Amino acid sequence: MKYACFAIAFLSGASAFTVPSTPASSAVKQESPSRLSPVFMGRAAAVRAATKGKTDAKKAKTNAYYGKKIIMAVKQGGSSDPVANLQLGMLIKAAKANSVPMDNINRAIKRATEKDAADFTESTFEAYGVGGASFIINALSDNANRCTADIRSAVSKKGGKMAESGSVMFMYDLKGKVEVPAVLDEEELLMAAIDAGVDDMELVDGDEEGTSIVYTDPKETGAMFDAIKAMGLEEGSKMSLSHVTKAPVECTEEEFEKNMAIIDALEELDDVDSVEHNMSN
């Protein structure tokens, strides 16, 4: 059994500083920290609003993605029963793991049984950015022509270039991915994975401080999520399939910003579900 687990770095310790109190007779007048300038308050509010906007947009994108996938599963499987339709059952489990409300799940199932329900198809596009960056663009659409045109336009307008099929994909591995909003203990995770029947896993630091990502074989993604659940960490955890680069590249700050502009433009498209890249910074 192979377990390739990356060590998680812990940063501890902080410098303590003692600020001497100002004598009452001091001529220096200290301003109350609660009195912030209007400019500072406006900037802080703008940052909070922008962060909330991105979070809400990401949540809406996730809900829409699983809604379309559920409709596909019901139509392809010929049943709205998650027990009889195994694909649907797995999607419902994944949707719940990604915090999709049950009301959304039930609406999608009901929508799939209606005669005028759209037929969705999945497609993958490959593209290049700047500084050696590459992208895998995952789309799910009911209009292939519109989807293709929108993606090509978004990439070219931001300075990117569409790639031939297969010219980027071979540089990535498809893996199961479980994101956990906590720093995982390697040994505890290992035991839980064994109990869940997981044969291969890789533990790395998450994109945000205090989080972790566990990669596994795509077929064992559900079992890996069960292991996380058994550890009592189900809340806030997410599972998905992800293309992971075999050869990450580090771009300059300017190149990184340009590539992120391409990604942002793509993620604004309704038909695009996710964009994966090979940038390490």
ZIUR-V250779 format. One record per pair of residues at least 12 apart in sequence whose ideal C-beta (glycine too) atoms are under 10 Angstrom apart, sorted by the first residue. I is the first residue (numbers start at 1). J is the second residue. D is the distance in Angstrom with one decimal. If there is no record, write none. Layout:
BEGIN
I,J,D  I,J,D
END
This chain:
BEGIN
1,190,9.9  1,193,9.5  1,194,7.9  1,198,9.1  1,199,5.6  1,200,7.6  1,201,9.7  2,199,7.5  2,200,5.4  2,201,8.8  2,202,9.5  3,186,9.0  3,189,9.4  3,190,6.3  3,193,7.8  3,194,9.1  3,198,9.1  3,199,8.9  3,200,7.2  3,201,5.9  3,202,7.9  3,203,8.6  4,200,7.8  4,201,7.6  4,202,4.7  4,203,8.5  4,204,9.7  4,215,8.7  5,184,9.4  5,186,5.5  5,187,9.7  5,189,7.8  5,190,7.4  5,193,9.8  5,201,7.0  5,202,6.2  5,203,4.2  5,204,8.4  5,214,8.9  5,215,9.9  6,186,9.1  6,202,6.7  6,203,5.8  6,204,4.6  6,205,7.3  6,212,9.8  6,213,9.5  6,215,9.7  7,186,7.5  7,203,8.5  7,204,9.4  7,205,9.2  8,183,5.9  8,184,7.2  8,185,8.8  8,186,7.3  8,203,7.0  8,204,8.0  8,205,5.8  8,206,9.4  8,212,6.8  9,183,9.7  9,205,7.2  10,183,7.5  11,209,8.8  54,264,9.6  54,267,9.8  57,267,8.1  57,268,8.4  58,267,8.5  59,98,9.3  59,99,7.6  59,100,9.0  59,101,10.0  61,267,7.2  61,268,9.6  61,270,8.7  61,272,8.5  61,273,7.0  61,274,8.3  62,95,8.6  62,98,5.5  62,99,7.6  62,100,6.6  62,104,9.8  62,238,8.5  62,240,9.4  62,273,8.7  62,274,9.5  63,95,8.5  63,98,8.7  63,99,8.8  63,100,5.4  63,101,7.4  63,104,5.3  63,105,9.3  63,108,9.3  64,100,9.7  64,104,9.0  64,108,9.7  64,140,8.8  64,270,7.4  64,271,9.9  64,273,8.2  65,95,9.0  65,98,8.7  65,100,8.8  65,138,9.1  65,140,6.5  65,240,9.6  65,272,9.8  65,273,4.7  65,274,8.0  66,91,6.7  66,92,8.6  66,94,7.1  66,95,4.1  66,96,9.3  66,98,6.8  66,100,4.9  66,104,7.4  66,105,7.3  66,108,7.3  66,273,9.7  67,95,8.5  67,100,8.0  67,104,6.1  67,105,8.0  67,107,7.4  67,108,4.2  67,109,9.6  67,111,7.7  67,112,9.5  67,120,9.6  67,140,9.9  68,108,7.8  68,111,9.9  68,112,9.9  68,118,8.2  68,120,4.8  68,121,9.9  68,122,9.1  68,140,5.0  68,141,8.4  68,142,8.1  68,271,9.5  68,273,8.3  69,87,9.2  69,88,9.3  69,91,5.4  69,92,10.0  69,94,8.3  69,95,8.0  69,108,8.3  69,120,7.8  69,122,8.6  69,140,6.9  69,273,8.9  70,82,9.7  70,87,9.6  70,88,6.7  70,91,5.5  70,92,7.2  70,94,9.9  70,95,7.0  70,100,9.1  70,104,8.9  70,105,6.5  70,106,9.5  70,107,9.2  70,108,4.0  70,109,6.1  70,111,8.5  70,112,6.7  70,120,10.0  71,91,10.0  71,107,10.0  71,108,5.6  71,109,8.1  71,110,9.8  71,111,5.9  71,112,4.3  71,113,9.4  71,114,9.6  71,117,5.9  71,118,7.2  71,119,8.7  71,120,6.3  71,140,9.9  71,142,9.3  72,87,8.6  72,88,9.4  72,91,8.6  72,108,9.7  72,112,8.0  72,117,9.8  72,118,9.6  72,119,8.1  72,120,5.1  72,121,8.2  72,122,7.9  72,140,7.9  73,85,6.5  73,86,9.3  73,87,4.6  73,88,4.3  73,89,8.8  73,90,8.4  73,91,5.2  73,92,8.8  73,108,9.3  73,109,9.0  73,112,7.9  74,87,9.0  74,88,5.9  74,91,9.3  74,108,7.9  74,109,5.9  74,110,9.3  74,111,8.6  74,112,3.5  74,113,6.8  74,117,8.5  75,112,5.6  75,113,8.8  75,117,6.9  75,118,9.5  75,119,7.1  75,120,8.6  76,88,9.1  76,112,9.6  76,119,9.7  76,120,10.0  77,89,9.4  77,91,9.9  77,112,9.6  79,113,9.8  80,106,9.8  80,108,9.9  80,109,5.0  80,110,7.9  80,112,6.7  80,113,5.9  81,109,9.5  82,105,9.6  82,109,8.5  85,109,9.9  88,105,9.9  88,108,9.9  88,109,7.7  88,112,9.0  90,221,9.3  90,222,6.6  91,105,8.7  91,108,9.3  91,109,10.0  92,105,5.9  92,106,9.8  92,108,9.5  92,109,8.5  93,222,6.6  93,225,8.0  93,226,9.6  93,239,8.6  94,221,8.3  94,222,7.9  94,225,8.4  94,238,8.8  94,239,6.0  94,240,7.3  94,241,9.4  95,108,8.6  96,234,9.4  97,178,8.4  97,179,9.7  97,221,9.6  97,222,9.0  97,225,5.8  97,228,9.2  97,229,8.8  97,234,7.7  97,236,9.9  97,237,6.6  97,238,5.9  97,239,4.9  97,240,8.7  98,179,9.3  98,237,9.1  98,238,4.8  98,239,7.3  98,240,7.3  99,235,9.1  99,236,7.8  99,237,9.5  99,238,7.5  117,142,9.4  118,141,9.1  118,142,3.8  118,143,8.7  119,141,10.0  119,142,6.2  119,143,9.9  120,139,9.9  120,140,5.5  120,141,6.6  120,142,5.2  120,143,9.6  120,271,9.5  121,139,8.9  121,140,7.5  121,141,6.7  121,142,7.7  121,143,9.3  121,144,6.3  121,147,8.8  122,138,7.5  122,139,7.1  122,140,5.3  122,141,8.5  122,273,8.6  123,137,8.7  123,138,8.1  123,139,5.0  123,140,7.8  123,141,7.2  123,144,6.8  123,147,6.7  123,148,7.8  123,151,9.0  123,271,8.8  124,136,6.4  124,137,6.8  124,138,5.8  124,139,7.3  124,165,8.4  124,168,9.7  124,169,7.5  124,243,8.8  124,276,9.9  125,137,4.1  125,138,8.2  125,139,6.7  125,147,8.8  125,148,7.7  125,151,5.4  125,152,8.2  125,155,8.3  125,162,7.0  125,163,8.3  125,165,8.6  125,168,9.2  125,266,9.0  125,272,8.8  125,275,9.4  126,162,7.4  126,163,4.2  126,164,7.4  126,165,6.5  126,166,7.6  126,167,6.2  126,168,3.8  126,169,6.0  126,170,9.9  126,171,9.7  126,172,9.6  127,151,8.1  127,152,8.9  127,154,9.5  127,155,5.0  127,156,9.3  127,160,5.3  127,161,6.4  127,162,5.2  127,163,5.4  127,167,9.8  127,168,7.2  127,262,7.6  127,266,8.5  127,275,8.9  127,277,9.6  128,155,8.7  128,160,6.2  128,161,4.8  128,162,8.0  128,163,5.5  128,167,8.6  128,168,7.3  128,259,9.7  128,262,9.5  129,155,8.6  129,158,8.5  129,159,7.7  129,160,5.2  129,161,8.3  129,249,9.8  129,251,8.1  129,255,7.6  129,256,9.3  129,258,6.9  129,259,4.0  129,260,9.0  129,261,9.2  129,262,5.5  129,263,8.3  129,277,7.4  129,278,9.2  129,279,8.1  130,158,9.7  130,159,6.4  130,160,7.6  130,161,9.4  130,251,7.4  130,252,9.1  130,254,8.5  130,255,4.9  130,256,9.1  130,257,9.7  130,258,5.1  130,259,6.2  130,262,8.6  131,249,6.9  131,250,8.5  131,251,3.9  131,252,6.3  131,254,8.4  131,255,3.3  131,256,7.6  131,258,7.9  131,259,7.1  131,279,8.3  132,247,9.1  132,248,9.8  132,249,4.3  132,250,8.8  132,251,7.1  132,255,8.3  132,259,9.8  132,278,7.8  132,279,8.8  133,160,8.5  133,249,6.4  133,251,6.0  133,255,7.1  133,256,8.3  133,258,8.7  133,259,4.6  133,260,9.7  133,262,8.4  133,263,9.5  133,277,6.0  133,278,6.3  133,279,5.4  134,160,9.7  134,163,7.2  134,167,8.6  134,168,4.6  134,169,9.3  134,171,6.6  134,172,8.4  134,245,7.9  134,247,9.4  134,249,8.3  134,259,9.6  134,276,9.2  134,277,6.8  134,278,5.2  134,279,9.0  135,155,7.9  135,160,7.3  135,162,9.7  135,163,8.4  135,168,7.2  135,243,9.8  135,259,8.1  135,262,7.0  135,263,7.1  135,266,7.6  135,275,5.6  135,276,6.9  135,277,5.3  135,278,8.2  135,279,9.5  136,163,9.7  136,168,6.3  136,169,6.6  136,171,9.3  136,172,6.2  136,174,9.7  136,242,9.5  136,243,4.8  136,245,9.1  136,274,8.6  136,275,7.3  136,276,4.5  136,277,7.7  136,278,9.0  137,151,6.0  137,154,9.1  137,155,8.1  137,162,9.4  137,168,9.7  137,262,9.8  137,263,9.2  137,266,5.9  137,267,9.5  137,269,9.2  137,271,9.7  137,272,6.1  137,273,8.9  137,274,8.0  137,275,5.4  137,276,8.1  137,277,9.9  138,241,9.3  138,242,9.6  138,243,8.3  138,266,9.9  138,271,9.9  138,272,7.2  138,273,4.9  138,274,4.8  138,275,7.4  138,276,7.4  139,151,6.7  139,266,9.1  139,269,8.0  139,270,9.6  139,271,4.9  139,272,5.2  139,273,6.3  139,274,9.0  139,275,9.8  140,270,9.7  140,271,6.8  140,272,8.5  140,273,5.3  140,274,9.7  141,269,9.3  141,270,8.1  141,271,3.9  141,272,8.7  141,273,9.4  142,271,8.5  143,271,7.7  144,271,9.2  146,269,9.7  146,270,9.6  146,271,7.2  147,269,8.0  147,270,9.1  147,271,4.3  147,272,8.1  148,162,9.6  148,271,9.2  150,265,9.8  150,266,8.9  150,268,9.7  150,269,5.2  150,270,8.6  150,271,6.5  150,272,8.1  151,265,9.6  151,266,6.6  151,269,6.8  151,271,7.6  151,272,6.7  151,275,9.8  153,265,9.0  153,269,9.3  154,261,10.0  154,262,7.4  154,263,9.7  154,264,9.3  154,265,4.3  154,266,5.2  154,267,9.3  154,268,7.8  154,269,6.3  154,272,8.2  155,262,6.1  155,265,7.8  155,266,7.1  156,262,9.6  157,261,9.5  157,262,8.9  157,265,7.0  158,258,7.3  158,259,8.7  158,260,9.5  158,261,5.0  158,262,4.3  158,263,8.9  158,264,8.4  158,265,5.1  158,266,8.6  159,258,5.9  159,259,8.9  159,261,7.8  159,262,7.0  160,258,8.5  160,259,7.9  160,261,9.1  160,262,4.6  160,263,9.4  160,265,8.9  160,266,9.0  161,262,9.9  168,243,9.3  168,245,9.7  168,276,9.8  168,277,10.0  168,278,8.6  169,243,7.6  170,246,8.6  171,243,9.2  171,245,6.1  171,246,5.5  171,247,5.8  171,248,9.8  171,278,6.7  172,242,9.0  172,243,4.0  172,244,6.2  172,245,5.4  172,246,6.5  172,247,9.2  172,276,7.2  172,277,9.7  172,278,7.5  173,215,8.9  173,218,9.6  173,242,9.3  173,243,7.1  173,244,5.3  173,245,8.1  173,246,6.2  174,217,9.5  174,218,5.8  174,241,6.2  174,242,7.5  174,243,5.7  174,244,7.9  175,200,9.5  175,201,9.9  175,202,8.0  175,213,10.0  175,214,9.8  175,215,4.5  175,216,6.7  175,217,7.4  175,218,6.4  175,220,9.9  175,221,8.5  175,240,9.8  175,241,7.2  175,242,5.9  175,243,7.8  175,244,5.1  176,198,9.3  176,200,9.5  176,201,9.0  176,214,8.4  176,215,6.7  176,216,4.4  176,217,6.1  176,218,4.8  176,219,7.6  176,220,6.0  176,221,3.1  176,222,8.2  176,223,8.9  176,224,6.2  176,225,8.6  176,239,7.0  176,240,7.9  176,241,6.1  176,242,7.9  177,202,10.0  177,213,6.3  177,214,7.5  177,215,5.9  177,216,8.0  177,218,9.2  177,221,7.3  177,224,9.0  177,238,8.2  177,239,6.8  177,240,5.2  177,241,6.8  177,242,4.2  177,243,9.7  177,244,7.9  178,201,9.1  178,203,10.0  178,212,8.7  178,213,7.1  178,214,4.5  178,215,8.0  178,216,7.3  178,221,6.9  178,222,9.6  178,224,5.1  178,225,5.4  178,226,9.9  178,227,8.4  178,228,5.8  178,233,9.6  178,237,6.3  178,238,7.2  178,239,4.8  178,240,8.2  179,206,6.4  179,207,8.3  179,208,9.5  179,211,6.8  179,212,7.7  179,213,5.5  179,214,8.2  179,228,9.5  179,236,8.7  179,237,6.4  179,238,4.6  179,239,7.6  179,240,7.9  179,242,9.5  180,203,9.6  180,206,7.3  180,211,6.5  180,212,4.8  180,213,7.4  180,214,6.9  180,225,9.6  180,228,5.8  180,231,8.7  180,233,5.5  180,234,9.3  180,236,7.7  180,237,4.8  180,238,8.4  180,239,9.8  181,206,7.8  181,208,8.3  181,210,7.2  181,211,5.3  181,212,8.4  181,233,7.8  181,235,8.1  181,236,4.1  181,237,6.8  181,238,9.0  182,206,9.0  182,210,6.9  182,211,7.0  182,212,6.5  182,228,9.3  182,231,8.9  182,232,9.7  182,233,5.6  182,235,9.8  182,236,8.2  182,237,8.5  183,205,8.4  183,206,8.5  183,209,9.1  183,210,6.0  183,211,7.5  183,212,6.0  184,203,6.2  184,205,10.0  184,206,9.5  184,211,9.3  184,212,4.4  184,213,9.3  184,214,7.3  184,228,8.3  184,231,7.8  184,233,7.8  185,203,9.7  185,212,9.8  185,231,8.7  186,203,6.1  186,212,9.8  188,227,9.8  188,231,6.5  189,201,7.6  189,203,6.2  189,212,8.4  189,214,7.0  189,224,9.4  189,227,7.2  189,228,8.1  189,231,7.2  189,233,9.6  190,203,8.7  190,227,9.4  191,227,8.9  191,230,9.6  191,231,9.3  192,224,9.1  192,226,8.6  192,227,4.0  192,228,7.4  192,229,9.0  192,230,5.2  192,231,5.2  192,232,9.9  192,233,9.5  193,214,8.1  193,216,8.0  193,220,8.8  193,223,8.1  193,224,6.6  193,226,9.5  193,227,4.8  193,228,9.1  193,230,9.6  193,231,9.8  194,227,8.5  195,223,9.8  195,226,9.0  195,227,6.9  195,230,6.8  196,220,8.3  196,222,9.1  196,223,4.6  196,224,6.8  196,225,8.6  196,226,4.8  196,227,3.9  196,228,8.8  196,229,8.8  196,230,6.8  197,220,7.5  197,223,5.2  197,224,9.6  197,226,8.6  197,227,8.8  198,214,9.0  198,216,5.9  198,217,8.0  198,220,5.0  198,221,9.4  198,222,9.9  198,223,5.1  198,224,5.3  198,225,9.9  198,226,8.8  198,227,6.1  199,216,8.5  199,217,7.0  199,219,9.7  199,220,6.8  199,223,9.2  200,215,8.8  200,216,6.0  200,217,5.2  200,219,10.0  200,220,7.0  200,224,9.6  201,214,5.7  201,215,6.8  201,216,4.8  201,217,8.5  201,220,8.0  201,223,9.9  201,224,6.5  201,227,8.6  202,214,7.0  202,215,4.3  202,216,7.3  202,244,9.1  203,215,8.0  203,216,10.0  204,244,9.7  211,236,9.2  211,237,9.7  212,228,9.4  212,233,9.2  212,237,9.5  213,238,9.9  213,242,9.0  213,244,9.8  214,227,8.3  214,228,7.3  214,237,9.4  214,239,9.2  215,242,7.8  215,244,6.6  216,239,9.5  218,241,5.6  218,242,9.3  221,239,5.4  221,240,7.7  221,241,6.7  221,242,9.7  222,239,7.3  224,239,7.3  225,237,7.0  225,238,8.7  225,239,4.5  225,240,10.0  226,239,9.9  240,273,10.0  240,274,8.2  241,274,9.8  242,274,8.2  242,276,6.4  243,274,9.2  243,276,4.6  243,277,9.3  243,278,9.3  244,276,7.9  244,278,9.2  245,276,7.9  245,277,7.5  245,278,3.7  245,279,8.5  245,280,8.4  246,278,8.5  247,278,6.7  247,280,9.7  248,277,9.2  248,278,5.5  248,279,7.0  248,280,3.9  248,281,8.9  249,277,9.2  249,278,5.6  249,279,6.3  249,280,6.5  249,281,8.9  250,279,7.4  250,280,4.9  250,281,5.2  251,277,9.8  251,278,9.7  251,279,5.6  251,280,8.3  251,281,6.2  252,281,8.9  253,281,8.3  255,279,8.6  255,281,9.4  256,279,6.5  256,280,9.9  256,281,5.9  259,277,6.9  259,278,9.9  259,279,6.3  260,277,9.1  260,279,8.6  262,275,8.2  262,277,9.0  263,275,4.9  263,276,9.4  263,277,6.8  263,279,9.4
END
